[in-house]
Amino acid sequence: MKAMSVILKNVMNSIWHAFNALTSDKSGVVVKSRLKVLTANIGTLLDLYGVEKGLEHYRSTKCLNFGHYSYYLQREVFSSLPDNISIAALRDYEEKIDEVCWLVCKKHYLSREHPVFSDVCVYKLFRIFCLLADLIPQTEEIYQVLLHTSECASVASQFVTSLGLQWDASDFESLAAVIGSFRFPTFLAVMETKYSGAGKTDQAGVEEAVHEMYQTFLYDVLKKGMLYKRGYLLPTLKEYWFVLHPTELSYFKSQNEREQCGSIPLDPQCRVDVSPPTNSNSTRDRTRFVLNTNDRTFEFATMDHRTRLQWISSLQTAISYSGLREGYQRSQANRRRRLRDAEILKISEENRRRTSQIIDMEQTRAELQAEKMARLAAETQAKELEEIHKEEERRLQELEDVRRRLEKLLEEETQAKRDEEIVRNLQARVLREEWEKREELEQLQEEQRLLLEQEREKRIEFEKKQRDKELQLQDAIDRLRQLEEERLQLDQELNIARDKILLSEKSKEVLEAKLRVISPQIREPDRIRRALSFMPSTKERPTHIQVRGAKSFRSKGQQNAES
């Protein structure tokens, strides 16, 4: 268990007393301003500072109940403690926190009419009460720290025995039956008025008895007494005052426990044995025992055999509880608490079982009475049933006839359902075929639509080509008209050229005639004749070639126009 959980669990009862002392009424809540002082003091004892500042923002209320405050302490204060804290440090923290809580709440417990215990004794009884008591919720916001009657009887009997008085268990049982669970003021009043031995014991004896109980419960003192211890260097027996704790065996020079001579640490590996016999027959040899530890073996001796058995038993108990993280008395109190809870659970289960048995018996008795009444009613109704029997037989026969008719109708209905099932199957098949045909039709429609789209595209393309052909034809007609005009113009030019040629030929003939007449003796007639021979005549080939070319050009234009 973590150190945080151990410390908070051990000091929870004392913190409740301080919390309860800070309440202004019986509502079970305390204002945050008062809790800040208590929280700051607890944090200072744990070497934590500023832990009270978080109360201002913890829960948007001005007051806190004990459940909320304990949760805040667990999360914001005690959770900061390390886990590796020794038992001595844990006990020191617990003592300091209990002292702070006692300073807050002591004014409510020290003001008494006839005090017997001193303030120191009351504080020690307060710590013993907080160790053994239980924190019990009364409501959702109100808690109480109560001491069970068995724990109160244990403390009171030990206290009375320490004072040398006689313990009366029956008297305490009658008192506990009236009181029930003990709160601390009630516990303190009972210890002072009934078991303090007023008038029989002096104040020193009372304080010594309270101190002995305080040492036993708070510091886990299992046993005290004188023992003889053999020395390590000098093998002689020397008498010391020993105090046994679960974790160590301390020894002092005297009973006042002021000068400690040493201590022997105890752990689960230690062992207690009876000392082996020697050749000597002295009484001291018969009362010896040894304590085996990890470091060495210690030899002790007692005054008598009974004391030796007591010390051996106490040492074995201390060794068995030496490895616990909590104290011996606290573990014993927790064990007794678990046993009480188990006993309460057992008693509640027994009561529940008995209640269940009583309820079952009452139910059985009621069932028997009801069965008796039912039997009487059955006897009175038997005659009526006998008279009704014949009527029922007749009605039974009618019902049998009705049953036959119903069976026949049921068969007809079954056959009708079969026929209906067949028709439904046929309808389903026809519907399925209709869906298939519809799908085929839709597919054909889709294909037709695609073909129409393609045909429309082809027609658009054909119309485009036709328009292009018409444009080409119009161009060809325009070109043919232009060529026809050009041909007419060329024919005119050809006629003009032909006239010019004819005129030149006539001029040539006239010149030749004149030359023959005027100058017959020209020396170079041949050269003139050759020069004249180069002049074109109307019958030369170029004229015909030009005309034929024009005709061929015209025939090509006509062909284009016709196409």
C-alpha positions in Angstrom: 0.0 0.0 0.0 1.3 3.5 -0.8 2.5 5.8 2.0 -0.1 8.3 1.1 -3.0 5.9 1.5 -1.5 4.6 4.8 -1.1 8.0 6.5 -4.4 9.4 5.3 -6.2 6.3 6.5 -4.5 6.4 9.9 -5.2 10.1 10.6 -8.6 10.3 9.0 -10.4 9.9 12.4 -8.4 12.7 14.0 -8.9 15.0 11.0 -12.7 14.3 11.3 -12.6 15.5 15.0 -10.8 18.7 13.8 -13.3 19.1 11.0 -16.2 18.6 13.3 -14.8 21.2 15.8 -14.8 23.7 12.9 -18.5 23.3 12.1 -20.7 26.1 13.3 -23.8 24.0 13.4 -24.9 20.4 12.9 -25.1 20.7 9.1 -21.8 18.8 8.6 -20.1 21.5 6.4 -17.3 23.9 7.1 -16.5 27.2 5.3 -13.3 27.1 3.2 -11.6 29.9 5.1 -11.5 27.7 8.2 -10.3 24.7 6.3 -7.5 26.6 4.8 -5.8 27.0 8.2 -6.1 23.3 9.0 -4.9 22.3 5.5 -1.9 24.7 5.7 -0.8 23.2 9.0 -1.1 19.7 7.7 0.9 20.6 4.6 3.6 22.3 6.7 3.9 19.1 8.8 4.4 17.1 5.6 6.9 19.6 4.2 4.4 20.8 1.6 3.6 24.5 1.3 0.7 26.3 -0.5 -1.5 23.2 -0.6 -4.4 25.3 0.9 -4.6 27.6 -2.1 -6.4 25.0 -4.2 -9.4 25.0 -1.8 -10.5 28.3 -3.3 -11.1 26.8 -6.7 -12.1 23.3 -5.5 -15.8 22.9 -6.1 -17.7 26.2 -6.7 -19.2 26.4 -3.2 -18.2 28.3 0.0 -18.5 25.3 2.2 -17.3 21.6 2.0 -18.5 18.5 3.7 -16.1 16.0 5.2 -16.3 13.7 2.1 -15.3 16.5 -0.3 -12.6 17.7 2.1 -11.1 14.2 2.6 -11.0 13.8 -1.2 -9.2 17.1 -1.6 -6.6 16.0 1.0 -6.1 12.7 -0.8 -5.6 14.3 -4.3 -3.8 17.6 -3.4 -1.9 17.0 -0.2 -1.1 13.4 0.7 -0.6 12.3 -3.0 2.7 14.3 -3.0 4.3 12.0 -0.4 6.9 9.5 -1.6 6.2 5.8 -1.3 9.5 4.7 0.3 8.7 6.1 3.8 9.8 4.1 6.8 7.4 3.0 9.6 9.1 5.3 12.0 8.6 8.3 9.7 5.0 7.3 9.1 4.4 7.1 12.9 6.1 10.5 13.3 3.8 12.1 10.6 0.8 10.5 12.2 1.7 11.9 15.7 2.2 15.4 14.3 -1.0 15.5 12.4 -2.9 14.1 15.4 -1.4 16.8 17.6 -2.5 19.5 15.2 -6.0 18.1 15.0 -6.1 17.9 18.8 -5.1 21.5 19.1 -8.2 22.4 17.0 -10.7 20.2 18.8 -9.4 19.9 22.4 -11.4 22.8 23.7 -14.6 20.7 23.2 -13.2 17.8 25.2 -11.1 19.4 28.0 -14.0 21.4 29.5 -15.5 18.9 32.0 -17.2 19.3 35.3 -15.2 16.8 37.3 -12.0 16.0 35.4 -10.0 13.0 36.5 -7.5 12.7 33.7 -5.0 15.4 33.0 -4.8 17.1 29.6 -1.9 14.9 28.5 -3.9 11.7 29.4 -6.9 13.0 27.5 -4.7 13.6 24.5 -3.3 10.0 24.7 -6.8 8.6 25.1 -7.9 10.7 22.1 -5.2 9.1 20.0 -6.1 5.6 21.2 -9.7 6.3 20.4 -8.9 7.5 16.9 -6.7 4.4 16.3 -9.5 1.9 17.3 -12.6 3.8 16.1 -14.4 3.6 12.8 -15.5 6.4 10.5 -19.1 5.7 9.7 -21.3 7.8 7.3 -24.6 8.8 8.8 -25.9 10.6 5.7 -24.4 11.8 2.5 -22.7 14.8 4.2 -22.5 13.9 7.9 -20.0 11.3 9.3 -19.4 10.0 12.8 -16.3 8.5 14.4 -17.6 5.7 16.7 -15.8 3.1 18.9 -17.3 -0.4 18.9 -18.2 -1.8 22.3 -15.7 -4.6 22.0 -12.8 -2.2 21.4 -14.0 0.0 24.3 -14.2 -3.1 26.5 -10.6 -4.0 25.5 -9.2 -0.6 26.3 -11.2 -0.3 29.6 -10.2 -3.8 30.7 -6.6 -3.2 30.1 -6.8 0.1 31.9 -8.6 -1.4 34.9 -6.1 -4.2 35.0 -3.1 -1.8 34.9 -4.6 0.0 37.9 -4.8 -3.2 39.8 -8.6 -3.3 39.9 -11.0 -6.1 39.1 -12.7 -6.0 35.7 -16.4 -6.7 35.6 -17.4 -7.8 32.1 -21.1 -8.2 32.8 -21.4 -4.7 34.1 -19.8 -3.3 31.0 -22.1 -5.3 28.8 -25.1 -3.9 30.5 -23.6 -0.4 30.1 -22.8 -1.0 26.4 -26.3 -2.3 25.7 -27.6 1.1 26.8 -25.0 3.3 25.1 -24.4 1.3 21.9 -21.4 2.8 20.0 -19.1 5.2 21.9 -18.3 8.7 20.7 -15.1 10.2 22.2 -16.9 12.4 24.8 -18.9 9.3 25.9 -15.8 7.1 25.9 -13.9 9.7 28.0 -16.8 10.1 30.5 -17.1 6.4 31.0 -13.3 6.0 31.5 -13.3 8.8 34.0 -16.4 8.2 36.0 -16.5 4.4 36.0 -13.1 2.9 35.4 -10.5 5.4 36.6 -10.7 4.1 40.2 -11.5 7.5 41.7 -10.6 7.4 45.4 -8.7 4.2 45.1 -5.8 5.1 42.8 -3.6 8.2 42.9 -3.0 10.5 39.9 0.4 9.1 39.2 -0.9 5.6 38.9 -3.7 6.7 36.5 -1.2 8.6 34.3 1.2 5.5 34.3 -1.7 3.2 33.3 -2.7 5.6 30.5 0.9 5.9 29.3 1.3 2.1 29.3 -1.8 1.9 27.1 -0.5 4.7 24.9 2.8 2.9 24.4 1.0 -0.4 23.7 -1.5 0.9 21.1 0.4 3.8 19.5 4.0 2.5 19.5 3.2 -1.2 19.3 5.0 -2.2 22.5 4.4 -5.9 22.7 6.1 -6.6 25.9 8.4 -5.0 28.6 10.4 -6.6 31.3 13.8 -7.5 32.8 16.0 -10.0 30.9 19.5 -11.3 31.2 21.6 -10.8 28.1 24.9 -12.5 27.3 27.6 -10.0 26.2 29.4 -10.1 22.9 32.9 -9.7 24.2 32.4 -10.9 27.8 30.3 -14.1 27.9 28.5 -13.1 31.1 24.8 -12.5 31.7 23.9 -8.9 32.5 20.4 -7.6 33.4 18.7 -5.0 31.2 15.2 -3.6 30.8 13.8 -4.7 27.4 11.1 -3.2 25.3 9.8 -5.3 22.4 8.4 -3.7 19.2 7.5 -5.5 16.0 10.6 -4.1 14.3 13.2 -4.1 17.1 14.1 -5.2 20.6 15.5 -2.3 22.6 17.2 -2.6 26.0 17.9 0.1 28.6 19.9 0.3 31.8 16.8 0.9 34.0 13.1 0.7 33.9 12.7 4.5 33.3 13.9 3.9 29.7 16.1 7.0 29.6 19.5 5.5 28.8 19.3 3.1 25.8 22.1 0.6 25.6 21.2 -0.8 22.2 18.6 -2.3 19.9 18.3 -5.5 17.9 16.4 -5.1 14.6 13.9 -7.8 13.8 12.8 -9.0 10.4 10.9 -12.1 9.0 14.2 -14.0 8.7 14.9 -13.9 12.5 14.2 -17.0 14.6 13.7 -17.7 18.3 14.9 -21.0 19.7 15.3 -22.6 23.1 18.8 -22.6 24.3 20.5 -26.0 24.1 21.0 -27.7 27.4 24.4 -27.6 29.1 26.1 -29.8 31.6 25.1 -27.4 34.4 21.9 -28.1 36.2 21.3 -24.5 37.4 18.0 -22.8 37.1 19.4 -20.0 35.0 20.4 -22.5 32.3 16.8 -23.9 32.1 15.3 -20.5 31.4 17.6 -19.4 28.6 16.6 -18.8 24.9 18.4 -17.5 21.8 17.4 -15.0 19.1 18.9 -15.7 15.7 19.2 -12.6 13.4 21.0 -12.1 10.1 24.0 -10.6 11.9 24.5 -12.7 15.0 22.8 -14.8 17.7 21.7 -13.3 21.0 21.3 -15.3 24.1 18.9 -14.3 26.9 17.7 -15.7 30.2 14.7 -15.1 32.4 13.9 -15.5 36.1 11.5 -18.4 35.6 10.2 -20.8 32.9 6.8 -19.0 32.5 8.5 -15.7 31.7 10.7 -17.4 29.2 7.6 -18.8 27.4 6.0 -15.3 27.4 9.0 -13.7 25.9 9.4 -16.4 23.3 5.7 -16.1 22.3 6.0 -12.2 22.1 9.2 -12.4 20.0 7.6 -14.8 17.6 4.6 -12.4 17.3 7.0 -9.5 16.7 8.9 -11.3 14.0 5.8 -12.4 12.2 4.5 -8.8 12.1 7.9 -7.2 11.4 7.4 -7.0 7.6 4.1 -5.0 7.8 3.8 -1.5 6.5 1.3 -0.7 9.3 1.7 -1.1 13.0 0.8 -4.3 15.0 -2.0 -2.7 17.0 -3.5 -1.1 13.9 -3.3 -4.4 12.0 -5.0 -6.1 14.9 -7.7 -3.5 15.0 -8.3 -3.9 11.3 -8.4 -7.6 11.7 -11.0 -7.3 14.5 -12.9 -4.8 12.4 -13.0 -7.3 9.5 -14.2 -10.0 11.9 -16.9 -7.7 13.2 -18.0 -6.9 9.6 -18.0 -10.6 8.8 -20.0 -11.3 12.0 -22.5 -8.5 11.1 -22.8 -9.9 7.6 -23.2 -13.4 9.0 -25.9 -12.2 11.5 -27.7 -10.2 8.7 -27.6 -13.3 6.5 -28.9 -15.4 9.4 -31.7 -12.9 10.1 -32.5 -12.8 6.4 -32.6 -16.6 6.3 -34.8 -16.7 9.4 -37.0 -14.0 7.9 -37.2 -16.0 4.7 -38.1 -19.2 6.7 -40.8 -17.3 8.6 -42.2 -15.9 5.4 -42.1 -19.4 3.9 -43.9 -20.8 6.9 -46.6 -18.1 6.7 -47.0 -18.7 3.0 -47.2 -22.5 3.6 -49.8 -22.0 6.3 -51.8 -19.7 4.1 -51.5 -22.2 1.2 -52.8 -25.0 3.5 -55.7 -22.8 4.6 -56.5 -21.9 1.1 -56.2 -25.6 0.1 -58.7 -26.5 2.8 -61.1 -23.9 1.7 -60.7 -25.0 -1.9 -61.4 -28.6 -0.9 -64.6 -27.6 0.7 -65.6 -25.5 -2.3 -64.7 -28.5 -4.5 -67.0 -30.7 -2.5 -69.9 -28.3 -2.8 -69.2 -27.9 -6.5 -68.9 -31.6 -7.2 -72.7 -32.0 -7.4 -73.0 -29.0 -9.6 -70.3 -30.4 -11.8 -72.0 -33.7 -11.9 -75.2 -32.1 -13.1 -73.3 -30.0 -15.6 -71.4 -33.1 -16.8 -74.2 -34.2 -19.1 -74.7 -30.8 -20.5 -71.0 -30.7 -21.1 -71.0 -34.0 -22.9 -73.8 -32.7 -25.2 -71.8 -29.5 -25.8 -68.7 -31.7 -26.3 -70.5 -33.6 -29.1 -71.5 -30.3 -30.7 -67.9 -29.1 -30.4 -66.7 -32.3 -32.0 -69.0 -31.7 -35.0 -67.8 -28.2 -35.2 -64.3 -29.4 -35.0 -64.8 -31.7 -38.0 -66.4 -28.9 -40.0 -63.5 -26.7 -39.0 -61.0 -29.3 -40.1 -62.8 -29.6 -43.4 -62.7 -25.9 -43.8 -59.1 -25.8 -42.8 -58.3 -28.4 -45.5 -60.2 -26.3 -48.1 -58.4 -23.2 -46.9 -55.1 -25.0 -47.1 -55.8 -26.1 -50.6 -56.9 -22.6 -51.5 -53.6 -21.3 -50.1 -51.7 -23.8 -52.2 -53.6 -22.7 -55.3 -53.0 -19.1 -54.3 -49.3 -19.9 -53.9 -49.3 -21.5 -57.4 -51.0 -18.5 -58.9 -48.6 -16.2 -57.1 -45.7 -18.1 -58.5 -47.2 -17.9 -62.0 -47.8 -14.2 -61.5 -44.3 -13.8 -60.3 -43.0 -15.6 -63.3 -45.1 -13.6 -65.7 -44.0 -10.4 -63.9 -40.4 -11.5 -64.2 -40.9 -12.2 -68.0 -42.7 -8.9 -68.3 -39.7 -7.2 -66.7 -37.3 -9.0 -69.0 -39.4 -7.9 -72.0 -39.5 -4.4 -70.7 -35.7 -4.4 -70.3 -35.3 -5.8 -73.9 -37.7 -3.1 -75.2 -35.8 -0.4 -73.3 -32.6 -1.7 -74.8 -34.1 -1.7 -78.3 -35.4 1.9 -77.7 -31.9 2.9 -76.6 -30.4 1.3 -79.7 -33.0 3.0 -81.9 -32.3 6.3 -80.3 -28.6 5.8 -80.9 -29.3 5.0 -84.6 -31.5 8.0 -84.9 -28.7 10.1 -83.5 -26.3 8.6 -86.0 -28.7 9.2 -88.9 -29.3 12.8 -87.8 -25.6 13.3 -87.7 -25.2 11.8 -91.2 -28.0 13.9 -92.6 -26.4 17.0 -91.1 -23.1 16.0 -92.7 -24.8 15.3 -96.1 -26.6 18.7 -96.0 -23.3 20.3 -95.3 -21.7 18.5 -98.3 -24.7 19.4 -100.5 -24.3 23.1 -99.6 -20.6 22.8 -100.4 -21.4 21.3 -103.8 -24.0 24.0 -104.6 -21.4 26.6 -103.7 -18.9 24.9 -106.0 -21.5 24.7 -108.8 -22.3 28.4 -108.4 -18.6 29.2 -108.6 -18.3 27.0 -111.7 -21.2 28.7 -113.4 -19.8 32.1 -112.5 -16.4 31.0 -113.9 -18.1 29.6 -117.1 -19.9 32.9 -117.6 -16.6 34.7 -117.1 -14.8 32.4 -119.6 -17.6 32.9 -122.1 -17.2 36.7 -121.9 -13.4 36.2 -122.2 -14.0 34.0 -125.3 -16.2 36.6 -126.9 -13.6 39.2 -126.3 -10.9 36.9 -127.7 -13.1 36.2 -130.8 -13.4 40.0 -131.3 -9.7 40.4 -130.9 -9.1 37.5 -133.3 -11.4 39.1 -136.0 -9.5 42.3 -135.6 -6.2 40.5 -136.0 -7.5 38.7 -139.0 -8.6 41.9 -140.6 -5.2 43.4 -139.9 -3.5 40.4 -141.5 -5.7 40.6 -144.6 -4.9 44.3 -144.8 -1.2 43.7 -144.5 -1.3 41.0 -147.2 -3.1 43.4 -149.5 -0.4 46.1 -148.7 2.2 43.5 -149.3 0.9 42.7 -152.7 0.6 46.4 -153.6 4.2 47.0 -152.5 5.4 44.0 -154.4 3.6 45.3 -157.5 5.0 48.7 -157.0 8.5 47.4 -156.6 8.3 45.4 -159.7 7.1 48.3 -161.6 9.2 51.1 -160.2 12.6 49.4 -159.5 13.0 46.3 -161.6 16.7 46.6 -161.4 17.2 46.7 -157.7 20.3 44.7 -156.9 19.0 42.9 -154.0 15.5 41.7 -154.8 16.1 38.4 -153.2 16.9 40.0 -149.9 13.7 42.1 -150.1 11.8 39.1 -151.1 13.2 37.1 -148.2 12.3 39.9 -145.8 8.8 40.0 -147.1 8.6 36.3 -146.8 8.9 36.5 -143.0 5.6 38.5 -142.8 2.6 36.4 -141.7 -0.2 35.4 -144.0 -3.8 34.7 -143.3 -3.4 31.0 -144.0 -0.6 30.4 -141.5 -1.0 27.8 -138.7 -0.8 30.1 -135.6 -4.2 31.5 -136.4 -5.8 28.1 -136.5 -4.0 27.1 -133.3 -5.3 30.0 -131.4 -8.9 29.4 -132.6 -8.7 25.7 -131.7 -7.3 26.5 -128.3 -10.2 28.8 -127.7 -12.7 26.1 -128.8 -11.1 23.5 -126.5 -11.2 25.9 -123.6 -14.8 26.6 -124.3 -15.6 22.8 -124.4 -14.0 22.4 -120.9 -16.0 25.2 -119.5 -19.2 23.7 -120.9 -18.3 20.3 -119.4 -17.7 21.9 -116.0 -21.0 23.7 -116.2 -22.8 20.5 -117.1 -21.2 18.6 -114.3 
